[in-house]
């Protein structure tokens, strides 16, 4: 299990201020915290990833291109760039779009309660050289919004809770 038990992330207090918390503790106690989600597109096709089985939650499930948490004192922009490199071995220009909040049970007694900064990138997949880290990613593929919605309705168990929420809110993937 890839737990990252010593990683400190920014949690959000009731007054909006940030405070440090250990990542696994935030998920065990459903503490509101910062996160990032990245969506890489080639035209209307979205790059999605299947999380490595060894991930501490939602292993083997499909998710958007990249999602993670900034380290304590790291900006969401820096986190998005760092994590897309660590997970998929790519560096692409990212554009910050919107911020969303959600709460979801992710199994195993863990819970996501996040304020997510969403980023998008446009690429040409013919020239994009993915180098997925097997500790993070089992597989990748490109999907269209319509195909993704059909697949999610037919097999919701194959997708992470947050990705299902994103697609429910933005079925055309206009993130």
C-alpha positions in Angstrom: 0.0 0.0 0.0 1.4 3.4 -1.0 0.3 5.4 2.0 2.5 8.5 2.2 1.9 8.6 5.9 4.5 11.3 6.5 3.2 13.8 4.0 1.9 17.0 5.5 -0.8 18.8 3.5 -2.8 22.0 4.0 -6.1 21.6 5.9 -8.7 24.3 6.0 -10.0 25.7 9.3 -13.5 27.0 9.8 -12.3 30.6 9.5 -10.6 29.7 6.1 -7.1 29.7 7.4 -4.8 26.8 6.6 -3.1 24.5 9.0 -0.8 21.5 8.5 -2.1 18.0 8.9 -0.8 14.5 8.0 -2.5 13.4 4.8 -3.7 10.0 6.0 -5.1 11.7 9.2 -7.1 14.1 7.0 -8.6 11.2 5.2 -9.4 9.2 8.3 -11.0 12.1 10.0 -12.7 13.7 6.9 -10.8 17.0 7.6 -11.5 19.6 5.0 -8.3 20.1 2.9 -6.8 21.4 -0.3 -6.4 19.2 -3.4 -5.7 19.5 -7.2 -7.2 17.8 -10.2 -5.7 18.0 -13.7 -7.5 17.3 -17.0 -5.3 16.9 -20.1 -7.2 17.1 -23.4 -6.4 16.4 -27.0 -9.3 18.2 -28.7 -12.4 16.7 -27.0 -10.6 13.6 -25.8 -9.6 13.5 -22.1 -6.6 11.5 -20.8 -7.7 9.4 -17.9 -5.6 7.1 -15.6 -6.3 3.9 -13.8 -4.8 4.3 -10.3 -2.2 1.7 -9.3 -3.6 -1.1 -7.2 -1.1 -0.2 -4.4 -2.6 3.3 -3.8 -3.9 3.7 -0.3 -7.4 4.3 -1.5 -9.3 3.7 -4.8 -6.5 1.5 -6.2 -7.4 0.1 -9.6 -10.1 2.7 -10.3 -10.2 5.1 -13.2 -9.8 8.8 -12.5 -9.1 12.1 -14.3 -5.6 12.7 -15.7 -4.0 13.5 -12.3 -5.2 14.3 -8.8 -3.3 14.9 -5.6 -2.7 17.2 -2.6 -0.3 20.1 -2.3 2.4 19.7 0.3 2.3 22.1 3.2 3.5 25.5 2.0 3.3 24.4 -1.7 1.0 26.3 -4.1 -1.7 24.4 -5.9 -0.1 25.5 -9.2 3.3 24.0 -8.2 1.6 20.8 -6.9 -0.3 20.3 -10.2 2.9 20.6 -12.3 4.9 18.4 -9.9 2.3 15.7 -9.7 1.6 15.4 -13.4 5.4 14.9 -13.8 5.6 12.4 -10.9 2.6 10.4 -12.0 2.7 10.5 -15.8 6.2 11.7 -16.6 5.0 14.8 -18.6 5.4 18.5 -18.3 2.6 20.5 -20.0 1.4 24.1 -19.6 -1.5 24.1 -17.1 -4.3 26.6 -16.9 -6.2 27.0 -13.6 -9.9 26.9 -14.2 -12.3 26.6 -11.3 -12.4 25.5 -7.7 -14.9 22.9 -6.5 -15.6 21.4 -3.2 -16.9 17.9 -2.5 -17.0 15.2 0.2 -17.0 11.5 -0.6 -16.4 8.1 1.1 -13.5 6.5 -0.7 -13.6 3.2 1.2 -11.5 1.6 3.8 -12.6 4.0 6.5 -11.2 7.0 4.5 -13.1 10.1 3.4 -12.3 12.9 1.0 -13.5 16.4 2.0 -11.7 18.7 -0.4 -11.5 22.1 -2.0 -10.1 21.2 -5.4 -8.2 23.6 -7.7 -8.9 22.3 -11.2 -6.4 22.6 -14.1 -6.6 21.9 -17.8 -4.0 21.4 -20.5 -4.3 21.0 -24.2 -1.9 18.6 -26.0 -1.3 16.7 -29.2 -1.4 13.1 -28.0 0.6 12.0 -31.1 3.6 13.9 -29.7 2.9 13.4 -26.0 5.4 10.9 -24.5 3.7 9.5 -21.4 6.0 7.7 -18.9 3.6 6.6 -16.2 5.0 5.7 -12.8 3.8 2.2 -12.0 3.6 3.1 -8.3 1.0 5.6 -9.2 -0.7 4.6 -12.5 -1.7 1.1 -13.9 -3.0 2.3 -17.3 -4.0 5.4 -19.3 -6.4 6.0 -22.1 -8.2 8.7 -24.0 -12.0 9.1 -23.8 -14.6 11.4 -25.2 -17.2 13.0 -22.8 -20.1 11.0 -24.4 -18.2 7.7 -24.2 -17.1 8.4 -20.6 -20.7 9.2 -19.5 -22.0 6.0 -21.1 -19.3 3.9 -19.5 -19.8 5.5 -16.0 -23.5 4.8 -16.2 -22.9 1.2 -17.2 -20.0 0.5 -14.8 -19.8 3.2 -12.0 -17.8 0.8 -9.8 -14.8 1.2 -12.2 -14.4 5.0 -11.3 -13.2 7.0 -8.3 -15.9 8.8 -6.3 -14.5 12.2 -7.1 -14.3 11.6 -10.9 -17.9 10.5 -10.9 -18.9 13.7 -9.1 -16.9 15.8 -11.6 -18.5 14.1 -14.6 -22.0 14.4 -13.0 -21.4 18.2 -12.5 -19.7 18.7 -15.9 -20.8 16.0 -18.3 -19.4 17.8 -21.3 -16.1 18.0 -19.4 -16.1 21.8 -19.6 -14.0 21.9 -16.5 
